[in-house]
Amino acid sequence: MTQAQREWQRACNDLVREIIGLGYPEEFGRDIARILGSPKAIDRMSAYLRYTRPESAEIIADEVLAIRSEIDAWKRKKSAQEANMRYNEVLYFGLDPDDYD
């Protein structure tokens, strides 16, 4: 198991503990971890659960969607920045690929 896999597993287990502590099934926590994807996002969700103690699965699901939406927006922003950088390189250097090194 790689370090990244261990980190994901640790974050997932912490989230599952929080979910079970709120009275929901383990699978709900594992599904949330899968949807969020990264240990950082999973840790953020665990902290939310720990400090707000939401009273319904719908509120939990809303927070999962909010976190996922922020992650997706960040990825779109980074992708747009990369595309803009490449576009500016073409404007500055032209289309000759040898000029990029």
N, CA, C and O atoms as a GROMACS GRO file, in nm:
protein
  404
    1MET      N    1   0.085  -0.118   0.000
    1MET     CA    2   0.000   0.000   0.000
    1MET      C    3   0.090   0.124   0.000
    1MET      O    4   0.184   0.133   0.079
    2THR      N    5   0.059   0.217  -0.089
    2THR     CA    6   0.140   0.340  -0.098
    2THR      C    7   0.103   0.437   0.014
    2THR      O    8   0.004   0.419   0.084
    3GLN      N    9   0.185   0.539   0.027
    3GLN     CA   10   0.159   0.643   0.127
    3GLN      C   11   0.025   0.712   0.098
    3GLN      O   12  -0.052   0.740   0.190
    4ALA      N   13  -0.002   0.740  -0.028
    4ALA     CA   14  -0.127   0.806  -0.066
    4ALA      C   15  -0.248   0.718  -0.030
    4ALA      O   16  -0.350   0.768   0.017
    5GLN      N   17  -0.235   0.589  -0.053
    5GLN     CA   18  -0.344   0.497  -0.019
    5GLN      C   19  -0.366   0.491   0.132
    5GLN      O   20  -0.479   0.488   0.179
    6ARG      N   21  -0.256   0.490   0.208
    6ARG     CA   22  -0.267   0.489   0.355
    6ARG      C   23  -0.334   0.617   0.404
    6ARG      O   24  -0.417   0.613   0.495
    7GLU      N   25  -0.298   0.729   0.345
    7GLU     CA   26  -0.356   0.858   0.385
    7GLU      C   27  -0.506   0.860   0.354
    7GLU      O   28  -0.586   0.906   0.435
    8TRP      N   29  -0.543   0.809   0.236
    8TRP     CA   30  -0.685   0.804   0.200
    8TRP      C   31  -0.760   0.713   0.297
    8TRP      O   32  -0.870   0.747   0.342
    9GLN      N   33  -0.702   0.599   0.328
    9GLN     CA   34  -0.766   0.503   0.419
    9GLN      C   35  -0.784   0.563   0.558
    9GLN      O   36  -0.888   0.545   0.621
   10ARG      N   37  -0.683   0.635   0.607
   10ARG     CA   38  -0.692   0.701   0.737
   10ARG      C   39  -0.806   0.802   0.738
   10ARG      O   40  -0.887   0.805   0.830
   11ALA      N   41  -0.810   0.886   0.634
   11ALA     CA   42  -0.914   0.988   0.625
   11ALA      C   43  -1.052   0.924   0.616
   11ALA      O   44  -1.147   0.969   0.681
   12CYS      N   45  -1.064   0.819   0.537
   12CYS     CA   46  -1.190   0.747   0.522
   12CYS      C   47  -1.236   0.689   0.656
   12CYS      O   48  -1.352   0.701   0.694
   13ASN      N   49  -1.144   0.626   0.728
   13ASN     CA   50  -1.178   0.566   0.858
   13ASN      C   51  -1.223   0.673   0.957
   13ASN      O   52  -1.317   0.651   1.033
   14ASP      N   53  -1.157   0.789   0.957
   14ASP     CA   54  -1.198   0.899   1.046
   14ASP      C   55  -1.340   0.945   1.012
   14ASP      O   56  -1.422   0.969   1.100
   15LEU      N   57  -1.366   0.958   0.882
   15LEU     CA   58  -1.499   1.002   0.839
   15LEU      C   59  -1.605   0.899   0.878
   15LEU      O   60  -1.712   0.936   0.927
   16VAL      N   61  -1.576   0.773   0.857
   16VAL     CA   62  -1.672   0.667   0.893
   16VAL      C   63  -1.700   0.671   1.042
   16VAL      O   64  -1.815   0.653   1.084
   17ARG      N   65  -1.597   0.693   1.123
   17ARG     CA   66  -1.618   0.704   1.269
   17ARG      C   67  -1.714   0.818   1.303
   17ARG      O   68  -1.802   0.803   1.388
   18GLU      N   69  -1.695   0.931   1.237
   18GLU     CA   70  -1.785   1.046   1.261
   18GLU      C   71  -1.928   1.014   1.218
   18GLU      O   72  -2.023   1.048   1.289
   19ILE      N   73  -1.942   0.951   1.103
   19ILE     CA   74  -2.075   0.917   1.051
   19ILE      C   75  -2.145   0.819   1.144
   19ILE      O   76  -2.263   0.837   1.176
   20ILE      N   77  -2.074   0.717   1.188
   20ILE     CA   78  -2.132   0.619   1.281
   20ILE      C   79  -2.170   0.687   1.412
   20ILE      O   80  -2.273   0.657   1.470
   21GLY      N   81  -2.085   0.780   1.458
   21GLY     CA   82  -2.114   0.854   1.580
   21GLY      C   83  -2.242   0.937   1.571
   21GLY      O   84  -2.304   0.966   1.673
   22LEU      N   85  -2.280   0.974   1.450
   22LEU     CA   86  -2.404   1.049   1.430
   22LEU      C   87  -2.524   0.956   1.410
   22LEU      O   88  -2.638   1.002   1.398
   23GLY      N   89  -2.498   0.824   1.409
   23GLY     CA   90  -2.607   0.728   1.398
   23GLY      C   91  -2.637   0.680   1.257
   23GLY      O   92  -2.742   0.619   1.234
   24TYR      N   93  -2.548   0.706   1.163
   24TYR     CA   94  -2.568   0.662   1.025
   24TYR      C   95  -2.484   0.538   0.998
   24TYR      O   96  -2.388   0.511   1.070
   25PRO      N   97  -2.520   0.462   0.895
   25PRO     CA   98  -2.446   0.338   0.865
   25PRO      C   99  -2.306   0.367   0.807
   25PRO      O  100  -2.282   0.472   0.747
   26GLU      N  101  -2.218   0.272   0.828
   26GLU     CA  102  -2.080   0.281   0.780
   26GLU      C  103  -2.075   0.307   0.630
   26GLU      O  104  -1.994   0.386   0.583
   27GLU      N  105  -2.161   0.240   0.554
   27GLU     CA  106  -2.160   0.254   0.408
   27GLU      C  107  -2.186   0.398   0.364
   27GLU      O  108  -2.133   0.442   0.262
   28PHE      N  109  -2.266   0.473   0.441
   28PHE     CA  110  -2.291   0.613   0.410
   28PHE      C  111  -2.159   0.690   0.415
   28PHE      O  112  -2.130   0.771   0.327
   29GLY      N  113  -2.080   0.664   0.516
   29GLY     CA  114  -1.950   0.729   0.528
   29GLY      C  115  -1.855   0.690   0.416
   29GLY      O  116  -1.784   0.775   0.362
   30ARG      N  117  -1.854   0.563   0.380
   30ARG     CA  118  -1.766   0.517   0.272
   30ARG      C  119  -1.808   0.576   0.138
   30ARG      O  120  -1.723   0.609   0.055
   31ASP      N  121  -1.938   0.588   0.117
   31ASP     CA  122  -1.988   0.651  -0.006
   31ASP      C  123  -1.946   0.799  -0.012
   31ASP      O  124  -1.905   0.848  -0.117
   32ILE      N  125  -1.956   0.867   0.100
   32ILE     CA  126  -1.914   1.008   0.105
   32ILE      C  127  -1.766   1.020   0.073
   32ILE      O  128  -1.726   1.106  -0.005
   33ALA      N  129  -1.685   0.935   0.132
   33ALA     CA  130  -1.540   0.938   0.106
   33ALA      C  131  -1.511   0.916  -0.042
   33ALA      O  132  -1.426   0.983  -0.100
   34ARG      N  133  -1.581   0.822  -0.101
   34ARG     CA  134  -1.561   0.793  -0.244
   34ARG      C  135  -1.598   0.913  -0.329
   34ARG      O  136  -1.528   0.945  -0.425
   35ILE      N  137  -1.708   0.979  -0.296
   35ILE     CA  138  -1.753   1.096  -0.372
   35ILE      C  139  -1.653   1.211  -0.358
   35ILE      O  140  -1.622   1.278  -0.456
   36LEU      N  141  -1.604   1.233  -0.237
   36LEU     CA  142  -1.511   1.344  -0.215
   36LEU      C  143  -1.374   1.318  -0.276
   36LEU      O  144  -1.312   1.409  -0.331
   37GLY      N  145  -1.329   1.195  -0.267
   37GLY     CA  146  -1.209   1.155  -0.339
   37GLY      C  147  -1.076   1.176  -0.270
   37GLY      O  148  -0.999   1.080  -0.260
   38SER      N  149  -1.046   1.293  -0.224
   38SER     CA  150  -0.912   1.320  -0.170
   38SER      C  151  -0.913   1.323  -0.017
   38SER      O  152  -1.014   1.357   0.044
   39PRO      N  153  -0.801   1.286   0.044
   39PRO     CA  154  -0.793   1.291   0.190
   39PRO      C  155  -0.822   1.431   0.245
   39PRO      O  156  -0.885   1.444   0.350
   40LYS      N  157  -0.776   1.534   0.176
   40LYS     CA  158  -0.800   1.671   0.223
   40LYS      C  159  -0.949   1.703   0.228
   40LYS      O  160  -0.998   1.761   0.325
   41ALA      N  161  -1.022   1.664   0.124
   41ALA     CA  162  -1.167   1.688   0.120
   41ALA      C  163  -1.239   1.603   0.225
   41ALA      O  164  -1.333   1.649   0.289
   42ILE      N  165  -1.194   1.480   0.242
   42ILE     CA  166  -1.254   1.391   0.341
   42ILE      C  167  -1.229   1.446   0.482
   42ILE      O  168  -1.319   1.444   0.566
   43ASP      N  169  -1.108   1.493   0.508
   43ASP     CA  170  -1.078   1.554   0.639
   43ASP      C  171  -1.164   1.678   0.663
   43ASP      O  172  -1.210   1.702   0.775
   44ARG      N  173  -1.186   1.755   0.558
   44ARG     CA  174  -1.271   1.874   0.571
   44ARG      C  175  -1.414   1.834   0.609
   44ARG      O  176  -1.478   1.898   0.692
   45MET      N  177  -1.463   1.726   0.548
   45MET     CA  178  -1.597   1.677   0.580
   45MET      C  179  -1.603   1.624   0.723
   45MET      O  180  -1.701   1.647   0.794
   46SER      N  181  -1.499   1.554   0.765
   46SER     CA  182  -1.494   1.503   0.903
   46SER      C  183  -1.499   1.617   1.003
   46SER      O  184  -1.571   1.609   1.103
   47ALA      N  185  -1.424   1.723   0.976
   47ALA     CA  186  -1.424   1.839   1.066
   47ALA      C  187  -1.562   1.902   1.070
   47ALA      O  188  -1.610   1.941   1.177
   48TYR      N  189  -1.627   1.914   0.955
   48TYR     CA  190  -1.762   1.968   0.950
   48TYR      C  191  -1.856   1.886   1.037
   48TYR      O  192  -1.933   1.942   1.116
   49LEU      N  193  -1.850   1.754   1.023
   49LEU     CA  194  -1.937   1.667   1.102
   49LEU      C  195  -1.909   1.679   1.251
   49LEU      O  196  -2.001   1.682   1.333
   50ARG      N  197  -1.782   1.686   1.285
   50ARG     CA  198  -1.740   1.692   1.425
   50ARG      C  199  -1.789   1.820   1.492
   50ARG      O  200  -1.832   1.818   1.607
   51TYR      N  201  -1.783   1.932   1.420
   51TYR     CA  202  -1.813   2.061   1.482
   51TYR      C  203  -1.956   2.107   1.466
   51TYR      O  204  -2.005   2.184   1.549
   52THR      N  205  -2.026   2.061   1.362
   52THR     CA  206  -2.164   2.108   1.344
   52THR      C  207  -2.268   2.006   1.388
   52THR      O  208  -2.381   2.043   1.421
   53ARG      N  209  -2.231   1.877   1.389
   53ARG     CA  210  -2.324   1.771   1.429
   53ARG      C  211  -2.459   1.786   1.358
   53ARG      O  212  -2.562   1.801   1.423
   54PRO      N  213  -2.459   1.780   1.222
   54PRO     CA  214  -2.584   1.798   1.147
   54PRO      C  215  -2.689   1.694   1.188
   54PRO      O  216  -2.656   1.582   1.225
   55GLU      N  217  -2.814   1.736   1.179
   55GLU     CA  218  -2.922   1.652   1.230
   55GLU      C  219  -2.992   1.567   1.124
   55GLU      O  220  -3.083   1.491   1.156
   56SER      N  221  -2.951   1.580   0.999
   56SER     CA  222  -3.016   1.496   0.897
   56SER      C  223  -2.915   1.457   0.789
   56SER      O  224  -2.814   1.524   0.768
   57ALA      N  225  -2.947   1.347   0.722
   57ALA     CA  226  -2.863   1.300   0.612
   57ALA      C  227  -2.865   1.399   0.496
   57ALA      O  228  -2.768   1.409   0.422
   58GLU      N  229  -2.976   1.472   0.480
   58GLU     CA  230  -2.987   1.569   0.373
   58GLU      C  231  -2.888   1.683   0.392
   58GLU      O  232  -2.827   1.729   0.295
   59ILE      N  233  -2.870   1.729   0.516
   59ILE     CA  234  -2.774   1.836   0.545
   59ILE      C  235  -2.633   1.787   0.518
   59ILE      O  236  -2.550   1.860   0.464
   60ILE      N  237  -2.606   1.664   0.556
   60ILE     CA  238  -2.474   1.604   0.529
   60ILE      C  239  -2.450   1.597   0.378
   60ILE      O  240  -2.343   1.634   0.330
   61ALA      N  241  -2.550   1.549   0.304
   61ALA     CA  242  -2.538   1.538   0.159
   61ALA      C  243  -2.517   1.676   0.095
   61ALA      O  244  -2.439   1.688   0.001
   62ASP      N  245  -2.586   1.777   0.145
   62ASP     CA  246  -2.567   1.913   0.093
   62ASP      C  247  -2.423   1.959   0.111
   62ASP      O  248  -2.365   2.021   0.021
   63GLU      N  249  -2.364   1.930   0.226
   63GLU     CA  250  -2.225   1.970   0.250
   63GLU      C  251  -2.129   1.892   0.160
   63GLU      O  252  -2.031   1.948   0.110
   64VAL      N  253  -2.157   1.765   0.139
   64VAL     CA  254  -2.075   1.686   0.046
   64VAL      C  255  -2.078   1.750  -0.092
   64VAL      O  256  -1.974   1.766  -0.156
   65LEU      N  257  -2.197   1.787  -0.138
   65LEU     CA  258  -2.209   1.849  -0.270
   65LEU      C  259  -2.140   1.985  -0.275
   65LEU      O  260  -2.081   2.020  -0.377
   66ALA      N  261  -2.146   2.060  -0.166
   66ALA     CA  262  -2.079   2.191  -0.162
   66ALA      C  263  -1.927   2.174  -0.170
   66ALA      O  264  -1.860   2.246  -0.245
   67ILE      N  265  -1.874   2.080  -0.096
   67ILE     CA  266  -1.729   2.055  -0.100
   67ILE      C  267  -1.689   2.007  -0.239
   67ILE      O  268  -1.590   2.055  -0.295
   68ARG      N  269  -1.764   1.914  -0.294
   68ARG     CA  270  -1.733   1.862  -0.428
   68ARG      C  271  -1.739   1.974  -0.532
   68ARG      O  272  -1.656   1.980  -0.623
   69SER      N  273  -1.838   2.062  -0.518
   69SER     CA  274  -1.853   2.173  -0.611
   69SER      C  275  -1.732   2.267  -0.604
   69SER      O  276  -1.684   2.314  -0.707
   70GLU      N  277  -1.684   2.295  -0.484
   70GLU     CA  278  -1.566   2.380  -0.469
   70GLU      C  279  -1.442   2.315  -0.530
   70GLU      O  280  -1.361   2.383  -0.593
   71ILE      N  281  -1.427   2.185  -0.512
   71ILE     CA  282  -1.314   2.114  -0.571
   71ILE      C  283  -1.321   2.122  -0.724
   71ILE      O  284  -1.221   2.150  -0.791
   72ASP      N  285  -1.439   2.097  -0.779
   72ASP     CA  286  -1.456   2.101  -0.924
   72ASP      C  287  -1.430   2.242  -0.979
   72ASP      O  288  -1.369   2.256  -1.084
   73ALA      N  289  -1.476   2.345  -0.908
   73ALA     CA  290  -1.452   2.484  -0.951
   73ALA      C  291  -1.302   2.515  -0.948
   73ALA      O  292  -1.252   2.582  -1.038
   74TRP      N  293  -1.232   2.468  -0.846
   74TRP     CA  294  -1.088   2.491  -0.837
   74TRP      C  295  -1.016   2.424  -0.954
   74TRP      O  296  -0.926   2.482  -1.014
   75LYS      N  297  -1.057   2.301  -0.987
   75LYS     CA  298  -0.996   2.230  -1.099
   75LYS      C  299  -1.021   2.302  -1.231
   75LYS      O  300  -0.932   2.313  -1.316
   76ARG      N  301  -1.144   2.354  -1.249
   76ARG     CA  302  -1.174   2.429  -1.371
   76ARG      C  303  -1.090   2.556  -1.380
   76ARG      O  304  -1.041   2.593  -1.487
   77LYS      N  305  -1.073   2.621  -1.266
   77LYS     CA  306  -0.991   2.743  -1.263
   77LYS      C  307  -0.847   2.713  -1.301
   77LYS      O  308  -0.788   2.785  -1.381
   78LYS      N  309  -0.790   2.608  -1.243
   78LYS     CA  310  -0.652   2.570  -1.274
   78LYS      C  311  -0.637   2.532  -1.420
   78LYS      O  312  -0.537   2.567  -1.484
   79SER      N  313  -0.734   2.462  -1.474
   79SER     CA  314  -0.731   2.423  -1.614
   79SER      C  315  -0.736   2.546  -1.704
   79SER      O  316  -0.663   2.554  -1.803
   80ALA      N  317  -0.822   2.642  -1.671
   80ALA     CA  318  -0.832   2.766  -1.748
   80ALA      C  319  -0.703   2.845  -1.740
   80ALA      O  320  -0.660   2.903  -1.840
   81GLN      N  321  -0.640   2.849  -1.623
   81GLN     CA  322  -0.513   2.920  -1.609
   81GLN      C  323  -0.406   2.855  -1.696
   81GLN      O  324  -0.328   2.925  -1.761
   82GLU      N  325  -0.401   2.723  -1.698
   82GLU     CA  326  -0.305   2.650  -1.780
   82GLU      C  327  -0.329   2.679  -1.928
   82GLU      O  328  -0.234   2.704  -2.003
   83ALA      N  329  -0.455   2.675  -1.970
   83ALA     CA  330  -0.488   2.703  -2.110
   83ALA      C  331  -0.450   2.846  -2.146
   83ALA      O  332  -0.399   2.871  -2.256
   84ASN      N  333  -0.475   2.939  -2.056
   84ASN     CA  334  -0.440   3.080  -2.081
   84ASN      C  335  -0.289   3.097  -2.093
   84ASN      O  336  -0.242   3.173  -2.177
   85MET      N  337  -0.214   3.028  -2.009
   85MET     CA  338  -0.068   3.034  -2.015
   85MET      C  339  -0.019   2.982  -2.150
   85MET      O  340   0.067   3.044  -2.213
   86ARG      N  341  -0.073   2.870  -2.195
   86ARG     CA  342  -0.034   2.813  -2.324
   86ARG      C  343  -0.071   2.907  -2.439
   86ARG      O  344   0.005   2.923  -2.534
   87TYR      N  345  -0.188   2.967  -2.430
   87TYR     CA  346  -0.232   3.062  -2.532
   87TYR      C  347  -0.136   3.181  -2.539
   87TYR      O  348  -0.098   3.224  -2.648
   88ASN      N  349  -0.099   3.233  -2.423
   88ASN     CA  350  -0.006   3.345  -2.420
   88ASN      C  351   0.131   3.307  -2.476
   88ASN      O  352   0.197   3.389  -2.540
   89GLU      N  353   0.174   3.185  -2.454
   89GLU     CA  354   0.300   3.138  -2.511
   89GLU      C  355   0.292   3.136  -2.663
   89GLU      O  356   0.387   3.175  -2.731
   90VAL      N  357   0.179   3.092  -2.716
   90VAL     CA  358   0.162   3.090  -2.861
   90VAL      C  359   0.164   3.233  -2.915
   90VAL      O  360   0.225   3.258  -3.019
   91LEU      N  361   0.098   3.325  -2.846
   91LEU     CA  362   0.099   3.464  -2.891
   91LEU      C  363   0.240   3.522  -2.889
   91LEU      O  364   0.279   3.596  -2.980
   92TYR      N  365   0.315   3.490  -2.788
   92TYR     CA  366   0.448   3.546  -2.770
   92TYR      C  367   0.552   3.479  -2.860
   92TYR      O  368   0.631   3.547  -2.926
   93PHE      N  369   0.552   3.345  -2.864
   93PHE     CA  370   0.655   3.270  -2.936
   93PHE      C  371   0.612   3.224  -3.075
   93PHE      O  372   0.697   3.192  -3.158
   94GLY      N  373   0.484   3.221  -3.102
   94GLY     CA  374   0.437   3.167  -3.228
   94GLY      C  375   0.410   3.019  -3.216
   94GLY      O  376   0.404   2.965  -3.105
   95LEU      N  377   0.394   2.953  -3.328
   95LEU     CA  378   0.356   2.812  -3.327
   95LEU      C  379   0.474   2.717  -3.342
   95LEU      O  380   0.452   2.596  -3.350
   96ASP      N  381   0.596   2.766  -3.346
   96ASP     CA  382   0.713   2.679  -3.360
   96ASP      C  383   0.743   2.614  -3.226
   96ASP      O  384   0.783   2.682  -3.132
   97PRO      N  385   0.723   2.481  -3.214
   97PRO     CA  386   0.743   2.413  -3.085
   97PRO      C  387   0.886   2.418  -3.034
   97PRO      O  388   0.908   2.402  -2.914
   98ASP      N  389   0.984   2.441  -3.121
   98ASP     CA  390   1.124   2.448  -3.075
   98ASP      C  391   1.150   2.572  -2.992
   98ASP      O  392   1.248   2.577  -2.918
   99ASP      N  393   1.064   2.672  -3.002
   99ASP     CA  394   1.083   2.795  -2.926
   99ASP      C  395   1.041   2.784  -2.780
   99ASP      O  396   1.067   2.876  -2.702
  100TYR      N  397   0.976   2.674  -2.741
  100TYR     CA  398   0.924   2.661  -2.605
  100TYR      C  399   1.026   2.611  -2.505
  100TYR      O  400   0.999   2.617  -2.385
  101ASP      N  401   1.140   2.564  -2.547
  101ASP     CA  402   1.237   2.507  -2.453
  101ASP      C  403   1.329   2.609  -2.398
  101ASP      O  404   1.417   2.576  -2.318
   0.00000   0.00000   0.00000
